[in-house]
């Protein structure tokens, strides 16, 4: 098993984000290899995996049981490894295909309402207008934090659209890495006039900072820059920390930065925006992902649809 993981990691390192690669290495070193590292790949059976998953749920690592979700992450990586072994001809059957990891119950999303989101953004405007602009863009585009950290001024066009092409991730040794989006596809999203007012104000602040440090403002500059000259982007995790501080000062509990993305999706779906449009705006590879994650948000639309159909039939019956 050691040979498979070493070769797979060498190949996968070119395509995985630094954070994902770190997590895979952790799962391998702490959980998977201590169990299967000395075994030959072709000797591992489905029953071995099922027994392993059951032990992880009972006693986990160092006596601490793992959650069903954590065991699923382990299973997903094992399945990926064996899928590659199958492609390389090292095995003829993937033992993870028929394995039975514990069932994971999808947690109910706790999504902030419009009043809470507006309150946070308005408070941020008083404390730090740059953060306020970031949060407003997050709330109206549904973009991920790394995607917003990666946008440059050239990504806005005069037609009030934003091109989302890249993402910033925290790499090893505190380095920042610019890569493609999570789905490796770019997208264009429309921006409303009021949000463009906030974006234009952000542009003026950035121009003033460039002038202050004797640098020429450029369309290549990052919209949310960690340096006066706009050459370096914000660190995604620091935006999360800043958002948490704002919420604590306001006395708002249980709201995460990523929840603004959920807010965007559920508000659009509840307003009757087509699922395909919502998926495209969020950067989901297909509408099925959107439906799977936000099916509960369609309940209000379903109730409205029921009343609409009932009224239509009643009107016909009354003729």
Buried (B, 14 or more C-beta within 10 A) or exposed (E): BEEBBEBBBEEBEEEBBBBEBBBBEEBBEEBBBEBBBEEEBEEBEBEBBBEBBBBBBEEBEEEEEBEBEBBBBBBBBBBBBBBBBBEEEBBEEBBBEEBEBBEEEEEEBEBBEEEBBEBBBEBBBEEBBBBBBBBBBBBBBBBBBBBBBBBBBEBBEEEBEBBBBBBBBBBEEEEBBBBBBBEEEEBBBEBEEEBEEBBEBBBEEBBEBBEEEEBEBBEEBBBBBBBBBBBBBBBBBEBBEBBBEBBEEBEBEEBBBEBBBBBBBBBBBBEEBEBEEBBBBBBBEEBEBBBEBBEEBBEBBEEEEEEEEEEEEEEEEEE
